[in-house]
């Protein structure tokens, strides 16, 4: 990232919410579940399937965690009623993990039971390193109880290859991504190249164990290397899919679909769109520049 781009990104907190909101529509489906369903329908016309998530995290109020649990169950109902191909993605800290483990586990269990009755798969998103053990434990429990469980592994974590060795194999589904949280160097790789290398090593290890992988990256180098691995292993499309975020690199999305690979797009929605949108803008300085021009009244 150039010095100018770093300056632009550092100024994002002073940008009015209205201007961020004008750009956020490319990253966020909208405020309601109906907005998310509408986005999923548009993606289906391109040949992509979806996973949907309600925006929010780090809940420290039991009532709010209960509210989000009910909203996730309503999301499962909406997906089922709409007849669209989508999974549900949930975050433990949104469901009470920062309050206590037992509350979070009860809420997660309710969501999984509700989704299983509608034959929907649920992915437990991975957050920072303090949640990793809990998340993997919950994935195993939900997988054993309901069989519709997926979770996420982050390639920049040094522990990831060991975690792969402990995964259940039967119908297990893993989303493999680079990782976005700021973690200490002793537990996370920092170099661009070493993160890429570990991503590819993890992908090979997951395929070797016969685990379905959601290859979640916007890094064209990793997309191309993953395609080479898939071709070399002779894998059918039932063994993997690529995954991308809504609004990020639509040209790459079209290329992946055009080359015959399955693709799932993460669709976030909800009123807590601001923090998520700023995070996406920080990752995309070229888009952030347009936001700053709007703030300054420039074309």
Order of alpha helices (4+ residues) and beta strands (2+ residues): alpha-alpha-alpha-beta-alpha-beta-alpha-beta-alpha-beta-alpha-beta-alpha-beta-alpha-beta-alpha-beta-alpha-alpha
